[in-house]
Structure formats: C-alpha cells, structure tokens
Amino acid sequence: MRRRHLILALLFPLLVMLVLPFGAAAAAEQKKMIYDEAGLLSTEEQQELNDLANKLGAKRDTDILIITSENATNLDVIKLTEDFYDENAPGYDKPHGNAVMLVMDMRNRKVYVAGFGKAETYVDDGRADRIREKITPQLSSGDYAQAFEKYIEASYNYLGIRPGVNPDNPLFSIWVQLGGAVIIGGIVVGIMAYRSGGRITVNGRTYENSGESGILERHDQYIRTTVTKRKIEKNNGGGSGGGGGGGVSAGGHSHSGSKGSF
C-alpha cells in the first residue's frame, strides 16, 4: 500500500507537467473578440459571445469582432472602426487580415458594420446593410446580447456564400433544402410506383387509318384586338435606409461598411 502511494506521489507532478502545456495551448487559441468598453454586457454574456465568435470565425478564417464605445472624443463611428483596426491589427489569417467588425457609438447612438480583407468582398456594403438592418430592432430595444449573437451568426452565414448572390435567398435555408429533397423524393417514388403497374400501349393512333384520315376543312375567324397599357415608373434615385459605405483607413486598409442609427 505504501509503495502504491509512493508511486502515485512521484507520478502526480509528472502528470501535471504533461497536462499544463495542453491547457495553456487551448487557452491561447481563444482570442478576444468582444471589446465592451461601454459596459453593455454581463461577464457571462461576454464569454458566451466570445466563444461563439471564436468558434464560427475559425470556420470562415475570419475574426468576428464587437466593439462598444462611449466615444469620449466624439469621433464618427466609421473613424472609430478604422482606428481600432489600424491600432489593434485584428485578422484571423494575419495582423490586419480578415475581419468583420461591429462598432457601436453609444454617445451618438450610431452603429457601423465593416468588412476587412476577405470580408470586404463577402460582407460588402450591401450585405453589411442587411446585417445592420437585422440587428437594429434589438439594439434599439436594448437587447444587446441578442443583437450581437444575431450579428455573429449572420456574418458567419454571409462569409460562406459567394459574392454576388443574395445571401437571404430561401434556397440557402436548410429547411427549404430538406423540404425540396422530400418533395423530389416523393415525385420519384410516385413515378416508380406508377410505372410498376405496367405501361399502357394502346393510344389514339392504335386504330387510326393514317392513309384515309386527314383534315377535312380549315378556316380562320377574326374576333377582336385588345390593347393593354402599363405605366412605367420613373427611377428617382431613392435607396434603402442607412449609409456610410466603405472606405480606407488612415493606415491604408480598405473596407466595406454600413452605418446607421439605433
């Protein structure tokens, strides 16, 4: 018994030394994605959102960040975004690399969604508009954690859809795809079941004498002419809400973007 205790006592430090490096490595992989300088989130909410951003961002090789600010210097929210990117150098693949950023200016109640690197193309101005519009109702009502979660998931989805395609097309919905598969499967099974009962070989030509059958008489009769008029609406140059668009930071990093109030 004493010998067993002695062996365990000698092995325990060795096991600790072997396990610690793996634990440290796992912790090192968790990057900071939530910068809640305005104090909008609880500690638990910050951790959950940070875990989600790390998990989904890794699947798209893109950092998905959230920055909230009291904006003490009263900068434009686009300037806040650009300065953060220049100074903190986020990017999954490299410093100043692929990143989607949501920046909130609590002083002026402004929000900006921007894409850098690969995300400048996959989350272009139009898609950034869509993301911002999705989360604005929750931001306006103070449901910040819910809005931020929706932003992370929408960014993840859009980063997986090639540019130039409507990312909100119902065909990209997994439920629509499953429903389509079920319908197609049902049609195929129905056709197979129908054919399994034997094919009908008798039709309208079976007893027709093609040598003597033919058209006896043909004539056309004019009835009336109908004219339909349609008003063509003029394009007055109107657009959807929001704005801001992309730009280039002071550090020379181009980006897409969408700015709006909440």
C-alpha positions as a Markdown table, in Angstrom:
| # | Residue | x | y | z |
|---|---|---|---|---|
| 1 | Met | 0.0 | 0.0 | 0.0 |
| 2 | Arg | 2.8 | 2.4 | 0.9 |
| 3 | Arg | 4.6 | 1.5 | -2.3 |
| 4 | Arg | 1.4 | 2.4 | -4.3 |
| 5 | His | 1.1 | 5.7 | -2.6 |
| 6 | Leu | 4.8 | 6.5 | -3.2 |
| 7 | Ile | 4.4 | 5.7 | -6.9 |
| 8 | Leu | 1.3 | 8.0 | -7.2 |
| 9 | Ala | 3.2 | 10.8 | -5.4 |
| 10 | Leu | 6.0 | 10.5 | -7.8 |
| 11 | Leu | 3.8 | 10.3 | -10.9 |
| 12 | Phe | 1.5 | 13.2 | -10.0 |
| 13 | Pro | 3.9 | 16.1 | -10.6 |
| 14 | Leu | 4.8 | 14.4 | -14.0 |
| 15 | Leu | 1.2 | 14.2 | -15.0 |
| 16 | Val | 0.6 | 17.9 | -14.0 |
| 17 | Met | 3.6 | 18.9 | -16.2 |
| 18 | Leu | 2.2 | 17.0 | -19.1 |
| 19 | Val | -1.3 | 18.4 | -18.8 |
| 20 | Leu | -0.5 | 22.0 | -18.2 |
| 21 | Pro | 1.0 | 22.7 | -21.7 |
| 22 | Phe | -2.1 | 21.4 | -23.4 |
| 23 | Gly | -4.3 | 23.5 | -21.2 |
| 24 | Ala | -2.2 | 26.6 | -21.9 |
| 25 | Ala | -2.4 | 25.9 | -25.6 |
| 26 | Ala | -6.2 | 25.6 | -25.5 |
| 27 | Ala | -6.4 | 28.8 | -23.7 |
| 28 | Ala | -4.1 | 30.6 | -26.1 |
| 29 | Glu | -6.4 | 29.6 | -29.0 |
| 30 | Gln | -9.2 | 31.6 | -27.5 |
| 31 | Lys | -8.9 | 35.1 | -29.0 |
| 32 | Lys | -10.6 | 38.2 | -27.6 |
| 33 | Met | -13.4 | 39.2 | -29.9 |
| 34 | Ile | -15.6 | 41.3 | -27.6 |
| 35 | Tyr | -14.5 | 44.7 | -26.5 |
| 36 | Asp | -17.4 | 46.0 | -24.4 |
| 37 | Glu | -15.9 | 49.4 | -23.4 |
| 38 | Ala | -19.5 | 50.8 | -22.9 |
| 39 | Gly | -20.4 | 48.0 | -20.4 |
| 40 | Leu | -23.5 | 46.8 | -22.2 |
| 41 | Leu | -22.9 | 43.1 | -21.4 |
| 42 | Ser | -22.6 | 41.0 | -18.3 |
| 43 | Thr | -19.4 | 38.9 | -17.8 |
| 44 | Glu | -21.3 | 35.8 | -18.7 |
| 45 | Glu | -22.7 | 37.3 | -21.9 |
| 46 | Gln | -19.3 | 38.5 | -23.0 |
| 47 | Gln | -17.8 | 35.0 | -22.5 |
| 48 | Glu | -20.7 | 33.3 | -24.4 |
| 49 | Leu | -20.4 | 35.7 | -27.3 |
| 50 | Asn | -16.6 | 35.5 | -27.3 |
| 51 | Asp | -16.9 | 31.7 | -27.5 |
| 52 | Leu | -19.4 | 31.9 | -30.4 |
| 53 | Ala | -17.3 | 34.4 | -32.3 |
| 54 | Asn | -14.2 | 32.2 | -32.0 |
| 55 | Lys | -16.0 | 29.1 | -33.0 |
| 56 | Leu | -17.8 | 30.4 | -36.0 |
| 57 | Gly | -15.0 | 32.8 | -37.1 |
| 58 | Ala | -12.5 | 29.9 | -37.2 |
| 59 | Lys | -14.8 | 28.1 | -39.7 |
| 60 | Arg | -14.6 | 31.1 | -42.0 |
| 61 | Asp | -10.9 | 32.1 | -41.4 |
| 62 | Thr | -12.2 | 35.5 | -40.3 |
| 63 | Asp | -12.2 | 37.4 | -37.0 |
| 64 | Ile | -15.7 | 38.4 | -36.0 |
| 65 | Leu | -15.4 | 41.3 | -33.5 |
| 66 | Ile | -17.8 | 43.5 | -31.5 |
| 67 | Ile | -16.6 | 46.9 | -30.1 |
| 68 | Thr | -18.8 | 49.1 | -28.0 |
| 69 | Ser | -17.7 | 52.6 | -27.0 |
| 70 | Glu | -18.8 | 55.7 | -25.0 |
| 71 | Asn | -16.9 | 57.7 | -27.7 |
| 72 | Ala | -15.4 | 60.3 | -25.2 |
| 73 | Thr | -13.6 | 62.1 | -28.1 |
| 74 | Asn | -16.8 | 62.2 | -30.2 |
| 75 | Leu | -15.4 | 60.7 | -33.3 |
| 76 | Asp | -17.5 | 59.5 | -36.2 |
| 77 | Val | -18.3 | 55.8 | -35.8 |
| 78 | Ile | -16.5 | 55.0 | -39.1 |
| 79 | Lys | -13.4 | 56.7 | -37.8 |
| 80 | Leu | -13.7 | 54.7 | -34.5 |
| 81 | Thr | -13.8 | 51.5 | -36.6 |
| 82 | Glu | -10.8 | 52.4 | -38.8 |
| 83 | Asp | -8.7 | 53.5 | -35.9 |
| 84 | Phe | -9.4 | 50.3 | -34.0 |
| 85 | Tyr | -8.4 | 48.2 | -37.0 |
| 86 | Asp | -5.2 | 50.2 | -37.6 |
| 87 | Glu | -4.2 | 50.1 | -33.9 |
| 88 | Asn | -5.2 | 46.6 | -32.9 |
| 89 | Ala | -4.5 | 44.8 | -36.1 |
| 90 | Pro | -7.2 | 42.1 | -35.9 |
| 91 | Gly | -7.3 | 39.4 | -38.6 |
| 92 | Tyr | -7.7 | 35.6 | -38.4 |
| 93 | Asp | -5.0 | 34.9 | -41.0 |
| 94 | Lys | -2.6 | 37.6 | -40.1 |
| 95 | Pro | -2.4 | 41.1 | -38.5 |
| 96 | His | -4.6 | 43.4 | -40.4 |
| 97 | Gly | -6.2 | 40.4 | -42.1 |
| 98 | Asn | -9.7 | 39.0 | -42.5 |
| 99 | Ala | -12.2 | 40.6 | -40.1 |
| 100 | Val | -15.8 | 41.6 | -39.7 |
| 101 | Met | -16.4 | 44.4 | -37.1 |
| 102 | Leu | -19.5 | 45.7 | -35.5 |
| 103 | Val | -18.8 | 49.0 | -33.7 |
| 104 | Met | -21.3 | 50.9 | -31.5 |
| 105 | Asp | -21.1 | 54.5 | -30.7 |
| 106 | Met | -23.2 | 54.9 | -27.6 |
| 107 | Arg | -22.7 | 58.6 | -27.4 |
| 108 | Asn | -24.4 | 59.3 | -30.7 |
| 109 | Arg | -26.4 | 56.1 | -31.0 |
| 110 | Lys | -24.7 | 55.0 | -34.2 |
| 111 | Val | -23.7 | 51.6 | -35.3 |
| 112 | Tyr | -21.3 | 50.5 | -38.1 |
| 113 | Val | -20.7 | 47.1 | -39.6 |
| 114 | Ala | -17.4 | 46.7 | -41.7 |
| 115 | Gly | -15.5 | 44.0 | -43.5 |
| 116 | Phe | -11.8 | 43.9 | -43.9 |
| 117 | Gly | -9.6 | 41.6 | -46.0 |
| 118 | Lys | -11.7 | 38.7 | -47.4 |
| 119 | Ala | -14.7 | 40.1 | -45.5 |
| 120 | Glu | -14.6 | 43.3 | -47.6 |
| 121 | Thr | -15.9 | 41.1 | -50.5 |
| 122 | Tyr | -18.0 | 38.6 | -48.7 |
| 123 | Val | -19.6 | 41.2 | -46.4 |
| 124 | Asp | -19.7 | 44.0 | -48.9 |
| 125 | Asp | -21.7 | 47.3 | -48.4 |
| 126 | Gly | -25.0 | 45.6 | -49.4 |
| 127 | Arg | -24.5 | 42.6 | -47.1 |
| 128 | Ala | -23.3 | 44.9 | -44.3 |
| 129 | Asp | -26.6 | 46.8 | -44.8 |
| 130 | Arg | -28.5 | 43.5 | -44.4 |
| 131 | Ile | -26.7 | 42.6 | -41.2 |
| 132 | Arg | -27.2 | 46.0 | -39.7 |
| 133 | Glu | -30.9 | 46.1 | -40.5 |
| 134 | Lys | -31.3 | 42.6 | -39.0 |
| 135 | Ile | -30.0 | 43.7 | -35.6 |
| 136 | Thr | -31.2 | 47.3 | -35.4 |
| 137 | Pro | -34.6 | 46.4 | -33.7 |
| 138 | Gln | -32.8 | 44.6 | -30.9 |
| 139 | Leu | -30.2 | 47.4 | -30.5 |
| 140 | Ser | -33.0 | 50.0 | -30.3 |
| 141 | Ser | -34.8 | 48.0 | -27.6 |
| 142 | Gly | -31.6 | 47.4 | -25.6 |
| 143 | Asp | -31.4 | 43.6 | -26.3 |
| 144 | Tyr | -27.7 | 43.9 | -27.0 |
| 145 | Ala | -26.7 | 40.3 | -26.3 |
| 146 | Gln | -29.4 | 39.0 | -28.7 |
| 147 | Ala | -28.4 | 41.5 | -31.4 |
| 148 | Phe | -24.7 | 40.6 | -31.1 |
| 149 | Glu | -25.5 | 36.9 | -31.3 |
| 150 | Lys | -27.5 | 37.5 | -34.5 |
| 151 | Tyr | -24.7 | 39.6 | -35.9 |
| 152 | Ile | -22.1 | 36.9 | -35.4 |
| 153 | Glu | -24.4 | 34.2 | -36.9 |
| 154 | Ala | -25.3 | 36.4 | -39.9 |
| 155 | Ser | -21.6 | 37.3 | -40.6 |
| 156 | Tyr | -20.8 | 33.6 | -40.4 |
| 157 | Asn | -23.5 | 32.7 | -42.9 |
| 158 | Tyr | -22.7 | 35.5 | -45.3 |
| 159 | Leu | -18.9 | 34.6 | -45.3 |
| 160 | Gly | -19.9 | 31.2 | -46.6 |
| 161 | Ile | -21.9 | 32.4 | -49.6 |
| 162 | Arg | -20.1 | 33.5 | -52.7 |
| 163 | Pro | -20.2 | 37.2 | -53.5 |
| 164 | Gly | -22.9 | 38.4 | -55.9 |
| 165 | Val | -25.5 | 36.0 | -54.6 |
| 166 | Asn | -28.5 | 37.1 | -52.4 |
| 167 | Pro | -27.4 | 35.6 | -49.0 |
| 168 | Asp | -31.0 | 35.7 | -47.8 |
| 169 | Asn | -32.4 | 33.6 | -50.7 |
| 170 | Pro | -34.7 | 31.0 | -49.2 |
| 171 | Leu | -32.9 | 28.3 | -51.2 |
| 172 | Phe | -30.0 | 28.7 | -48.8 |
| 173 | Ser | -32.2 | 27.7 | -45.9 |
| 174 | Ile | -31.6 | 24.2 | -44.7 |
| 175 | Trp | -35.3 | 23.6 | -44.1 |
| 176 | Val | -36.1 | 24.6 | -47.7 |
| 177 | Gln | -33.4 | 22.3 | -48.9 |
| 178 | Leu | -34.8 | 19.4 | -46.8 |
| 179 | Gly | -38.3 | 20.2 | -47.9 |
| 180 | Gly | -37.2 | 20.2 | -51.6 |
| 181 | Ala | -35.4 | 16.9 | -51.1 |
| 182 | Val | -38.6 | 15.3 | -49.6 |
| 183 | Ile | -40.8 | 16.6 | -52.5 |
| 184 | Ile | -38.3 | 15.4 | -55.1 |
| 185 | Gly | -38.1 | 12.0 | -53.4 |
| 186 | Gly | -41.9 | 11.8 | -53.3 |
| 187 | Ile | -42.2 | 12.5 | -57.0 |
| 188 | Val | -39.5 | 9.9 | -57.9 |
| 189 | Val | -41.2 | 7.3 | -55.7 |
| 190 | Gly | -44.6 | 8.1 | -57.2 |
| 191 | Ile | -43.3 | 7.7 | -60.8 |
| 192 | Met | -41.7 | 4.4 | -59.9 |
| 193 | Ala | -45.0 | 3.2 | -58.3 |
| 194 | Tyr | -47.0 | 4.3 | -61.3 |
| 195 | Arg | -44.7 | 2.5 | -63.8 |
| 196 | Ser | -44.6 | -0.6 | -61.7 |
| 197 | Gly | -48.3 | -1.2 | -62.6 |
| 198 | Gly | -47.4 | -1.8 | -66.3 |
| 199 | Arg | -47.3 | 0.6 | -69.2 |
| 200 | Ile | -50.3 | 1.4 | -71.4 |
| 201 | Thr | -49.5 | 0.5 | -75.0 |
| 202 | Val | -52.9 | 1.5 | -76.6 |
| 203 | Asn | -53.4 | 5.2 | -77.6 |
| 204 | Gly | -55.4 | 7.3 | -80.0 |
| 205 | Arg | -53.3 | 6.2 | -83.1 |
| 206 | Thr | -53.6 | 2.5 | -82.5 |
| 207 | Tyr | -56.8 | 2.1 | -84.6 |
| 208 | Glu | -56.3 | 5.1 | -86.9 |
| 209 | Asn | -56.0 | 4.6 | -90.6 |
| 210 | Ser | -53.4 | 7.1 | -91.5 |
| 211 | Gly | -53.9 | 6.6 | -95.2 |
| 212 | Glu | -57.5 | 7.8 | -95.1 |
| 213 | Ser | -57.5 | 10.1 | -92.1 |
| 214 | Gly | -56.9 | 13.8 | -92.5 |
| 215 | Ile | -58.1 | 17.4 | -92.0 |
| 216 | Leu | -61.3 | 18.0 | -94.0 |
| 217 | Glu | -61.7 | 21.8 | -93.7 |
| 218 | Arg | -59.8 | 24.7 | -92.1 |
| 219 | His | -60.7 | 28.4 | -91.7 |
| 220 | Asp | -59.7 | 31.4 | -89.5 |
| 221 | Gln | -62.1 | 33.9 | -88.0 |
| 222 | Tyr | -61.1 | 37.4 | -86.7 |
| 223 | Ile | -62.8 | 38.2 | -83.4 |
| 224 | Arg | -61.2 | 41.4 | -81.8 |
| 225 | Thr | -58.0 | 43.2 | -80.9 |
| 226 | Thr | -57.1 | 44.0 | -77.3 |
| 227 | Val | -54.6 | 46.7 | -76.3 |
| 228 | Thr | -53.1 | 46.8 | -72.8 |
| 229 | Lys | -51.4 | 49.9 | -71.4 |
| 230 | Arg | -48.9 | 49.9 | -68.4 |
| 231 | Lys | -47.4 | 52.9 | -66.7 |
| 232 | Ile | -43.6 | 52.8 | -66.4 |
| 233 | Glu | -42.4 | 54.1 | -63.1 |
| 234 | Lys | -39.6 | 56.5 | -63.0 |
| 235 | Asn | -36.4 | 55.9 | -61.0 |
| 236 | Asn | -36.0 | 58.9 | -58.7 |
| 237 | Gly | -32.7 | 57.6 | -57.3 |
| 238 | Gly | -34.2 | 56.6 | -53.9 |
| 239 | Gly | -32.4 | 53.8 | -51.9 |
| 240 | Ser | -32.7 | 51.8 | -48.7 |
| 241 | Gly | -32.0 | 53.2 | -45.3 |
| 242 | Gly | -28.6 | 53.5 | -43.7 |
| 243 | Gly | -25.4 | 54.5 | -45.5 |
| 244 | Gly | -21.8 | 55.3 | -44.8 |
| 245 | Gly | -20.4 | 52.7 | -47.2 |
| 246 | Gly | -16.8 | 51.5 | -47.1 |
| 247 | Gly | -13.6 | 53.5 | -47.3 |
| 248 | Val | -9.9 | 53.4 | -46.5 |
| 249 | Ser | -8.4 | 53.9 | -43.0 |
| 250 | Ala | -5.6 | 56.2 | -42.1 |
| 251 | Gly | -3.3 | 53.2 | -42.2 |
| 252 | Gly | -4.3 | 52.4 | -45.8 |
| 253 | His | -6.6 | 49.5 | -45.1 |
| 254 | Ser | -9.7 | 49.4 | -47.3 |
| 255 | His | -13.0 | 48.1 | -46.1 |
| 256 | Ser | -16.7 | 47.8 | -46.8 |
| 257 | Gly | -19.3 | 49.1 | -44.4 |
| 258 | Ser | -22.8 | 50.2 | -43.4 |
| 259 | Lys | -23.7 | 52.9 | -41.0 |
| 260 | Gly | -26.9 | 53.7 | -39.3 |
| 261 | Ser | -28.7 | 54.8 | -36.1 |
| 262 | Phe | -30.4 | 52.7 | -33.5 |
